[in-house]
Amino acid sequence: MDSLQRPLSFVLLCLLNVAWMWRPAAAAELPSESCQSTSVPKSIVVGGIARTYLLRVPCKFHERRSALVLALHGRTSNAALFEIQSQLDEKADQEGFALAYPDGLVDTTGGTNWNYFYDPYYSNKPDDVGFLRAVIDSLQATLHPDAKRIYVTGTSAGGYMAQRAGVELADRVAAIAAVEGNTYVVTPPFSPPSIPNPVAPVSVLLLKGDQDPYNYYCGANFAGAPGFHVSSADEDFAYWSGPAANSCSRVDTPAPLCSTFGVVETNGFVFGQTTDVVKKVGRHCKDDTEVTMYRLIGGGDIWYQSPMNVPGQVPFNPDLNRHTGVTTNDILWKFFVEHPKSREEHRDHD
């Protein structure tokens, strides 16, 4: 019997192995056909105030590998409207990065806004930096994005605020992209204050329309109120590429983006004048960061979805191509992908 049992046992074992190899895949191993990316309202208390944001986690998101992008709306807008306006959801679903759309608070004019450098529209300035920090830290603890791939973008007033986030949250944020919006505005009776140094190096992308009626490409002074000043594209680029921020040792196209201020206009404003320069890049910066600035010829205060490298169309920039991206969303995402936090920088500020 023993001599018969051994061959039979061997045959049974072989059959079991074959059956195991050809078993149906478990449900967890199959791609989910029911997964649908949706935006979920969230809230978080900062300084005793309940702050809100929309969170979108696409089906392709992977813990500790995928990026997180905070997207800041413009003045008088909100998270839900900016989600529709920017169409960032589509890019997030394609590329697998999570999106948080924070809501600004109402300012003294009755519209939503951000507490940027140095917003004149708040009497009691909200802790928007603390709010963005809390959103990042909360999602780091629950969503677990790649800590080296946290980014902030924004438009108009949100572009101003994205730059403040680049200054004060650079220990968490790898890169920022300001789509319109300058670094600062100063209004009387305040004297021009200095912008603090960023807490860490951070890569910076600036997309600026030279016909934006609200975010002045070449800056502005107001003759009737000495001390009123909006930073220009040159001042913004000089700050981010200079010794106060990223200390870039090489600047492509050193010629200025704007010439000196012109004559006083009928409304009392004095504006700078554009030159022929359409792009500036600061390279060889601290911790492998980079500062890139594109002039959008004819561009306004708009998050453009159509290609911006077509001659004769508005806006236009001849240096945009398939490598840089040609729409707003493609340009900023390609820039983000190429600029995670360096290992050295992340180790120093982890």
Buried (B, 14 or more C-beta within 10 A) or exposed (E): EEEEEEEEEEEEEEEEEEEEEEEEEEEEEEEEEEEEBEBEEBEBEBEEEEBBBBBBBBEBBEEEEBBBBBBBBBBBBBBBBBBEBBBBBEBBBEBBBBBBBBBBBEBEEEBBBBBBBBBEBBEEEBBBBBBBBBBBEBBBEEBBBBBBBBBBBBBBBBBBBBBBBBBBBBBBBBBBBBBBBBBBBBBEEEEEEEBEEBBBBBBBBBBBBBBBEBBBBBBBBBEEEEEBBBBBBBBBBBBBBBEBBBBBEEBEBEEBBBEEBEEBEEEEBBBBEBBEBBBBBBBEBBBBBBBBBBBBBBBBBBBBBEEBBEEEEBBBBEEBEEEBBBBBBBBBBBBBBEBBBBEEBBEEBE
